[in-house]
Protein backbone atom coordinates (compact mmCIF):
# COMPACT_ATOMS: atom_id res chain seq x y z
CA UNK A 1 0.00 0.00 0.00
CA UNK A 2 1.39 3.39 -0.98
CA UNK A 3 2.00 6.08 1.62
CA UNK A 4 -1.07 8.24 2.11
CA UNK A 5 -0.47 11.91 1.42
CA UNK A 6 -3.50 14.11 0.90
CA UNK A 7 -3.98 17.76 0.05
CA UNK A 8 -6.50 19.03 2.59
CA UNK A 9 -8.58 22.17 3.11
CA UNK A 10 -9.78 22.84 6.65
CA UNK A 11 -13.18 24.57 6.73
CA UNK A 12 -13.51 26.27 10.11
CA UNK A 13 -10.91 27.45 12.60
CA UNK A 14 -12.24 26.54 16.04
CA UNK A 15 -10.89 24.28 18.77
CA UNK A 16 -11.12 21.04 16.80
CA UNK A 17 -9.52 22.52 13.68
CA UNK A 18 -6.71 23.92 15.84
CA UNK A 19 -5.72 20.43 17.03
CA UNK A 20 -6.74 18.22 14.11
CA UNK A 21 -5.06 20.21 11.35
CA UNK A 22 -1.75 20.33 13.23
CA UNK A 23 -1.87 16.60 13.91
CA UNK A 24 -2.54 15.90 10.23
CA UNK A 25 0.51 17.96 9.35
CA UNK A 26 2.60 15.91 11.77
CA UNK A 27 1.50 12.82 9.82
CA UNK A 28 2.78 14.43 6.59
CA UNK A 29 -0.61 15.47 5.25
CA UNK A 30 -0.55 18.73 3.28
CA UNK A 31 -2.87 21.42 4.62
CA UNK A 32 -3.39 23.68 1.61
CA UNK A 33 -5.68 26.23 3.15
CA UNK A 34 -7.86 27.26 6.06
CA UNK A 35 -11.27 28.86 5.53
CA UNK A 36 -13.09 30.73 8.26
CA UNK A 37 -15.74 33.43 8.00
CA UNK A 38 -14.06 35.54 10.72
CA UNK A 39 -10.59 36.74 9.88
CA UNK A 40 -8.84 36.54 13.27
CA UNK A 41 -9.29 32.76 13.81
CA UNK A 42 -8.40 32.14 10.15
CA UNK A 43 -5.17 34.11 10.44
CA UNK A 44 -4.22 32.50 13.76
CA UNK A 45 -4.70 28.95 12.48
CA UNK A 46 -3.02 29.62 9.13
CA UNK A 47 0.02 30.99 10.97
CA UNK A 48 0.09 27.92 13.19
CA UNK A 49 0.00 25.70 10.09
CA UNK A 50 2.06 27.99 7.83
CA UNK A 51 -0.53 27.74 5.09
CA UNK A 52 -2.88 29.97 3.09
CA UNK A 53 -6.22 31.19 4.40
CA UNK A 54 -9.39 32.78 3.10
CA UNK A 55 -12.53 34.32 4.58
CA UNK A 56 -14.44 34.05 1.31
CA UNK A 57 -16.02 30.67 0.69
CA UNK A 58 -15.95 31.18 -3.08
CA UNK A 59 -12.14 31.46 -2.85
CA UNK A 60 -11.62 28.05 -1.28
CA UNK A 61 -8.93 26.09 -3.11
CA UNK A 62 -10.59 23.57 -5.45
CA UNK A 63 -7.51 21.38 -5.92
CA UNK A 64 -7.57 19.54 -2.60
CA UNK A 65 -8.27 15.83 -2.17
CA UNK A 66 -10.23 16.25 1.04
CA UNK A 67 -12.32 19.03 2.59
CA UNK A 68 -12.84 18.71 6.36
CA UNK A 69 -15.75 20.72 7.80
CA UNK A 70 -15.10 21.66 11.43
CA UNK A 71 -17.93 24.20 11.57
CA UNK A 72 -20.94 24.28 13.92
CA UNK A 73 -23.49 21.51 13.42
CA UNK A 74 -26.20 24.01 12.49
CA UNK A 75 -24.33 25.28 9.40
CA UNK A 76 -22.84 22.04 8.02
CA UNK A 77 -25.51 21.74 5.34
CA UNK A 78 -25.35 25.40 4.40
CA UNK A 79 -21.55 25.52 4.22
CA UNK A 80 -21.27 22.27 2.26
CA UNK A 81 -23.84 23.53 -0.25
CA UNK A 82 -21.72 26.64 -0.81
CA UNK A 83 -18.62 24.64 -1.72
CA UNK A 84 -18.30 24.81 -5.49
CA UNK A 85 -16.46 21.51 -5.94
CA UNK A 86 -16.59 18.72 -8.49
CA UNK A 87 -16.00 15.11 -7.48
CA UNK A 88 -14.22 16.00 -4.24
CA UNK A 89 -14.50 14.23 -0.88
CA UNK A 90 -16.19 16.43 1.74
CA UNK A 91 -16.50 15.25 5.34
CA UNK A 92 -17.80 16.73 8.56
CA UNK A 93 -16.55 16.13 12.11
CA UNK A 94 -19.85 16.18 14.01
CA UNK A 95 -21.15 13.55 16.38
CA UNK A 96 -24.80 14.41 15.88
CA UNK A 97 -25.29 15.22 12.18
CA UNK A 98 -26.16 12.70 9.44
CA UNK A 99 -23.57 12.38 6.69
CA UNK A 100 -26.29 13.07 4.11
CA UNK A 101 -26.44 16.66 5.37
CA UNK A 102 -23.37 17.22 3.19
CA UNK A 103 -24.52 18.24 -0.27
CA UNK A 104 -21.94 16.32 -2.31
CA UNK A 105 -21.91 12.85 -3.86
CA UNK A 106 -18.60 12.05 -2.21
CA UNK A 107 -19.30 12.66 1.44
CA UNK A 108 -18.43 11.21 4.78
CA UNK A 109 -17.80 11.66 8.49
CA UNK A 110 -14.47 11.96 10.28
CA UNK A 111 -15.51 12.27 13.93
CA UNK A 112 -12.93 12.35 16.73
CA UNK A 113 -14.68 11.45 19.97
CA UNK A 114 -13.02 13.89 22.36
CA UNK A 115 -13.46 17.29 23.92
CA UNK A 116 -11.15 19.94 22.43
CA UNK A 117 -9.81 23.15 23.93
CA UNK A 118 -7.06 25.15 22.24
CA UNK A 119 -4.94 25.45 25.38
CA UNK A 120 -5.07 21.72 26.26
CA UNK A 121 -2.62 19.39 24.51
CA UNK A 122 -3.97 16.01 23.46
CA UNK A 123 -2.45 12.67 22.53
CA UNK A 124 -4.35 11.62 19.41
CA UNK A 125 -3.40 7.97 20.00
CA UNK A 126 -5.94 8.06 22.83
CA UNK A 127 -8.76 9.52 20.72
CA UNK A 128 -11.32 7.21 19.06
CA UNK A 129 -12.25 8.12 15.49
CA UNK A 130 -15.65 7.24 14.04
CA UNK A 131 -15.77 7.18 10.25
CA UNK A 132 -18.41 6.78 7.59
CA UNK A 133 -18.51 7.45 3.86
CA UNK A 134 -20.96 7.25 0.96
CA UNK A 135 -18.45 5.42 -1.28
CA UNK A 136 -16.26 2.45 -0.39
CA UNK A 137 -13.10 3.96 -1.85
CA UNK A 138 -13.61 7.12 0.23
CA UNK A 139 -14.23 5.02 3.31
CA UNK A 140 -10.88 3.33 2.69
CA UNK A 141 -9.19 6.73 2.42
CA UNK A 142 -10.73 7.93 5.67
CA UNK A 143 -9.82 4.68 7.38
CA UNK A 144 -6.19 5.04 6.30
CA UNK A 145 -6.12 8.68 7.39
CA UNK A 146 -7.70 7.95 10.77
CA UNK A 147 -5.29 5.09 11.51
CA UNK A 148 -2.39 7.48 10.96
CA UNK A 149 -3.74 9.46 13.92
CA UNK A 150 -5.08 6.79 16.24
CA UNK A 151 -5.22 3.00 16.66
CA UNK A 152 -8.86 3.35 17.75
CA UNK A 153 -10.91 3.68 14.56
CA UNK A 154 -14.53 2.56 14.35
CA UNK A 155 -16.97 2.04 11.51
CA UNK A 156 -19.96 3.91 12.94
CA UNK A 157 -23.04 4.77 10.91
CA UNK A 158 -25.01 8.01 11.33
CA UNK A 159 -27.63 6.51 13.68
CA UNK A 160 -25.01 4.89 15.90
CA UNK A 161 -23.02 8.13 15.98
CA UNK A 162 -26.05 10.12 17.13
CA UNK A 163 -26.60 7.63 19.96
CA UNK A 164 -22.90 7.79 20.81
CA UNK A 165 -23.06 11.57 20.90
CA UNK A 166 -25.97 11.51 23.34
CA UNK A 167 -23.98 9.20 25.62
CA UNK A 168 -20.91 11.43 25.25
CA UNK A 169 -22.90 14.50 26.32
CA UNK A 170 -23.89 12.73 29.52
CA UNK A 171 -20.36 11.43 30.15
CA UNK A 172 -18.48 14.62 29.29
CA UNK A 173 -20.56 17.79 29.06
CA UNK A 174 -22.97 17.05 31.88
CA UNK A 175 -20.25 15.73 34.18
CA UNK A 176 -18.21 18.88 33.52
CA UNK A 177 -21.27 20.94 34.42
CA UNK A 178 -21.33 19.07 37.74
CA UNK A 179 -17.69 20.14 38.24
CA UNK A 180 -18.79 23.73 37.60
CA UNK A 181 -21.45 23.45 40.29
CA UNK A 182 -18.91 21.94 42.70
CA UNK A 183 -16.53 24.81 41.97
CA UNK A 184 -19.25 27.38 42.63
CA UNK A 185 -20.20 25.74 45.95
CA UNK A 186 -16.57 25.60 47.09
CA UNK A 187 -15.82 29.16 46.00
CA UNK A 188 -18.52 30.47 48.34
CA UNK A 189 -16.61 28.96 51.26
CA UNK A 190 -13.12 29.84 49.95
CA UNK A 191 -12.22 26.19 49.34
CA UNK A 192 -10.10 25.38 46.23
CA UNK A 193 -11.42 22.94 43.63
CA UNK A 194 -8.01 21.22 43.75
CA UNK A 195 -9.15 19.36 46.84
CA UNK A 196 -11.62 17.39 44.67
CA UNK A 197 -9.12 16.45 41.94
CA UNK A 198 -8.07 13.09 43.47
CA UNK A 199 -11.72 12.15 44.00
CA UNK A 200 -12.63 13.08 40.41
CA UNK A 201 -9.71 11.09 38.99
CA UNK A 202 -10.47 8.02 41.10
CA UNK A 203 -14.17 8.13 40.16
CA UNK A 204 -13.32 8.32 36.45
CA UNK A 205 -10.68 5.57 36.67
CA UNK A 206 -13.10 3.05 38.20
CA UNK A 207 -15.10 2.60 35.00
CA UNK A 208 -12.03 1.32 33.13
CA UNK A 209 -12.47 -1.94 35.08
CA UNK A 210 -16.04 -1.84 36.38
CA UNK A 211 -19.54 -1.08 35.18
CA UNK A 212 -20.63 2.37 36.44
CA UNK A 213 -23.66 0.85 38.18
CA UNK A 214 -21.35 -1.40 40.22
CA UNK A 215 -19.25 1.45 41.63
CA UNK A 216 -21.94 4.02 42.43
CA UNK A 217 -21.35 5.46 45.90
CA UNK A 218 -22.76 8.30 47.98
CA UNK A 219 -25.70 9.05 50.26
CA UNK A 220 -28.37 8.32 47.64
CA UNK A 221 -27.22 4.75 46.97
CA UNK A 222 -26.89 4.21 50.75
CA UNK A 223 -30.35 5.72 51.33
CA UNK A 224 -28.74 8.03 53.88
CA UNK A 225 -31.69 10.37 54.36
CA UNK A 226 -30.00 12.47 57.05
CA UNK A 227 -27.05 13.29 54.75
CA UNK A 228 -29.36 14.07 51.82
CA UNK A 229 -31.53 16.33 53.97
CA UNK A 230 -28.47 18.14 55.30
CA UNK A 231 -27.22 18.76 51.77
CA UNK A 232 -30.60 20.03 50.62
CA UNK A 233 -30.82 22.29 53.67
CA UNK A 234 -27.45 23.83 52.77
CA UNK A 235 -28.42 24.31 49.12
CA UNK A 236 -31.80 25.77 50.18
CA UNK A 237 -33.73 26.57 46.98
CA UNK A 238 -32.65 27.16 43.39
CA UNK A 239 -31.10 25.38 40.45
CA UNK A 240 -28.47 23.40 42.38
CA UNK A 241 -31.11 22.30 44.90
CA UNK A 242 -33.34 21.02 42.10
CA UNK A 243 -30.46 19.20 40.36
CA UNK A 244 -29.35 17.54 43.60
CA UNK A 245 -32.90 16.42 44.40
CA UNK A 246 -33.54 15.08 40.89
CA UNK A 247 -30.27 13.13 40.68
CA UNK A 248 -30.75 11.69 44.16
CA UNK A 249 -34.26 10.56 43.27
CA UNK A 250 -33.02 8.88 40.09
CA UNK A 251 -30.09 7.11 41.76
CA UNK A 252 -32.47 5.70 44.39
CA UNK A 253 -34.98 4.62 41.72
CA UNK A 254 -32.25 3.03 39.59
CA UNK A 255 -30.99 1.04 42.55
CA UNK A 256 -34.52 -0.21 43.27
CA UNK A 257 -34.93 -1.33 39.66
CA UNK A 258 -31.75 -3.41 39.79
CA UNK A 259 -32.40 -5.12 43.14
C-alpha positions in Angstrom: 0.0 0.0 0.0 1.4 3.4 -1.0 2.0 6.1 1.6 -1.1 8.2 2.1 -0.5 11.9 1.4 -3.5 14.1 0.9 -4.0 17.8 0.0 -6.5 19.0 2.6 -8.6 22.2 3.1 -9.8 22.8 6.6 -13.2 24.6 6.7 -13.5 26.3 10.1 -10.9 27.5 12.6 -12.2 26.5 16.0 -10.9 24.3 18.8 -11.1 21.0 16.8 -9.5 22.5 13.7 -6.7 23.9 15.8 -5.7 20.4 17.0 -6.7 18.2 14.1 -5.1 20.2 11.3 -1.7 20.3 13.2 -1.9 16.6 13.9 -2.5 15.9 10.2 0.5 18.0 9.4 2.6 15.9 11.8 1.5 12.8 9.8 2.8 14.4 6.6 -0.6 15.5 5.3 -0.5 18.7 3.3 -2.9 21.4 4.6 -3.4 23.7 1.6 -5.7 26.2 3.1 -7.9 27.3 6.1 -11.3 28.9 5.5 -13.1 30.7 8.3 -15.7 33.4 8.0 -14.1 35.5 10.7 -10.6 36.7 9.9 -8.8 36.5 13.3 -9.3 32.8 13.8 -8.4 32.1 10.1 -5.2 34.1 10.4 -4.2 32.5 13.8 -4.7 29.0 12.5 -3.0 29.6 9.1 0.0 31.0 11.0 0.1 27.9 13.2 0.0 25.7 10.1 2.1 28.0 7.8 -0.5 27.7 5.1 -2.9 30.0 3.1 -6.2 31.2 4.4 -9.4 32.8 3.1 -12.5 34.3 4.6 -14.4 34.0 1.3 -16.0 30.7 0.7 -16.0 31.2 -3.1 -12.1 31.5 -2.9 -11.6 28.1 -1.3 -8.9 26.1 -3.1 -10.6 23.6 -5.4 -7.5 21.4 -5.9 -7.6 19.5 -2.6 -8.3 15.8 -2.2 -10.2 16.3 1.0 -12.3 19.0 2.6 -12.8 18.7 6.4 -15.7 20.7 7.8 -15.1 21.7 11.4 -17.9 24.2 11.6 -20.9 24.3 13.9 -23.5 21.5 13.4 -26.2 24.0 12.5 -24.3 25.3 9.4 -22.8 22.0 8.0 -25.5 21.7 5.3 -25.3 25.4 4.4 -21.5 25.5 4.2 -21.3 22.3 2.3 -23.8 23.5 -0.3 -21.7 26.6 -0.8 -18.6 24.6 -1.7 -18.3 24.8 -5.5 -16.5 21.5 -5.9 -16.6 18.7 -8.5 -16.0 15.1 -7.5 -14.2 16.0 -4.2 -14.5 14.2 -0.9 -16.2 16.4 1.7 -16.5 15.2 5.3 -17.8 16.7 8.6 -16.6 16.1 12.1 -19.8 16.2 14.0 -21.1 13.5 16.4 -24.8 14.4 15.9 -25.3 15.2 12.2 -26.2 12.7 9.4 -23.6 12.4 6.7 -26.3 13.1 4.1 -26.4 16.7 5.4 -23.4 17.2 3.2 -24.5 18.2 -0.3 -21.9 16.3 -2.3 -21.9 12.8 -3.9 -18.6 12.0 -2.2 -19.3 12.7 1.4 -18.4 11.2 4.8 -17.8 11.7 8.5 -14.5 12.0 10.3 -15.5 12.3 13.9 -12.9 12.4 16.7 -14.7 11.5 20.0 -13.0 13.9 22.4 -13.5 17.3 23.9 -11.2 19.9 22.4 -9.8 23.2 23.9 -7.1 25.2 22.2 -4.9 25.4 25.4 -5.1 21.7 26.3 -2.6 19.4 24.5 -4.0 16.0 23.5 -2.5 12.7 22.5 -4.4 11.6 19.4 -3.4 8.0 20.0 -5.9 8.1 22.8 -8.8 9.5 20.7 -11.3 7.2 19.1 -12.2 8.1 15.5 -15.7 7.2 14.0 -15.8 7.2 10.3 -18.4 6.8 7.6 -18.5 7.5 3.9 -21.0 7.3 1.0 -18.4 5.4 -1.3 -16.3 2.5 -0.4 -13.1 4.0 -1.8 -13.6 7.1 0.2 -14.2 5.0 3.3 -10.9 3.3 2.7 -9.2 6.7 2.4 -10.7 7.9 5.7 -9.8 4.7 7.4 -6.2 5.0 6.3 -6.1 8.7 7.4 -7.7 7.9 10.8 -5.3 5.1 11.5 -2.4 7.5 11.0 -3.7 9.5 13.9 -5.1 6.8 16.2 -5.2 3.0 16.7 -8.9 3.4 17.8 -10.9 3.7 14.6 -14.5 2.6 14.4 -17.0 2.0 11.5 -20.0 3.9 12.9 -23.0 4.8 10.9 -25.0 8.0 11.3 -27.6 6.5 13.7 -25.0 4.9 15.9 -23.0 8.1 16.0 -26.1 10.1 17.1 -26.6 7.6 20.0 -22.9 7.8 20.8 -23.1 11.6 20.9 -26.0 11.5 23.3 -24.0 9.2 25.6 -20.9 11.4 25.2 -22.9 14.5 26.3 -23.9 12.7 29.5 -20.4 11.4 30.1 -18.5 14.6 29.3 -20.6 17.8 29.1 -23.0 17.0 31.9 -20.2 15.7 34.2 -18.2 18.9 33.5 -21.3 20.9 34.4 -21.3 19.1 37.7 -17.7 20.1 38.2 -18.8 23.7 37.6 -21.4 23.4 40.3 -18.9 21.9 42.7 -16.5 24.8 42.0 -19.2 27.4 42.6 -20.2 25.7 45.9 -16.6 25.6 47.1 -15.8 29.2 46.0 -18.5 30.5 48.3 -16.6 29.0 51.3 -13.1 29.8 49.9 -12.2 26.2 49.3 -10.1 25.4 46.2 -11.4 22.9 43.6 -8.0 21.2 43.7 -9.1 19.4 46.8 -11.6 17.4 44.7 -9.1 16.5 41.9 -8.1 13.1 43.5 -11.7 12.1 44.0 -12.6 13.1 40.4 -9.7 11.1 39.0 -10.5 8.0 41.1 -14.2 8.1 40.2 -13.3 8.3 36.5 -10.7 5.6 36.7 -13.1 3.1 38.2 -15.1 2.6 35.0 -12.0 1.3 33.1 -12.5 -1.9 35.1 -16.0 -1.8 36.4 -19.5 -1.1 35.2 -20.6 2.4 36.4 -23.7 0.9 38.2 -21.4 -1.4 40.2 -19.3 1.4 41.6 -21.9 4.0 42.4 -21.3 5.5 45.9 -22.8 8.3 48.0 -25.7 9.1 50.3 -28.4 8.3 47.6 -27.2 4.8 47.0 -26.9 4.2 50.7 -30.4 5.7 51.3 -28.7 8.0 53.9 -31.7 10.4 54.4 -30.0 12.5 57.1 -27.1 13.3 54.8 -29.4 14.1 51.8 -31.5 16.3 54.0 -28.5 18.1 55.3 -27.2 18.8 51.8 -30.6 20.0 50.6 -30.8 22.3 53.7 -27.5 23.8 52.8 -28.4 24.3 49.1 -31.8 25.8 50.2 -33.7 26.6 47.0 -32.7 27.2 43.4 -31.1 25.4 40.4 -28.5 23.4 42.4 -31.1 22.3 44.9 -33.3 21.0 42.1 -30.5 19.2 40.4 -29.3 17.5 43.6 -32.9 16.4 44.4 -33.5 15.1 40.9 -30.3 13.1 40.7 -30.7 11.7 44.2 -34.3 10.6 43.3 -33.0 8.9 40.1 -30.1 7.1 41.8 -32.5 5.7 44.4 -35.0 4.6 41.7 -32.2 3.0 39.6 -31.0 1.0 42.5 -34.5 -0.2 43.3 -34.9 -1.3 39.7 -31.8 -3.4 39.8 -32.4 -5.1 43.1 
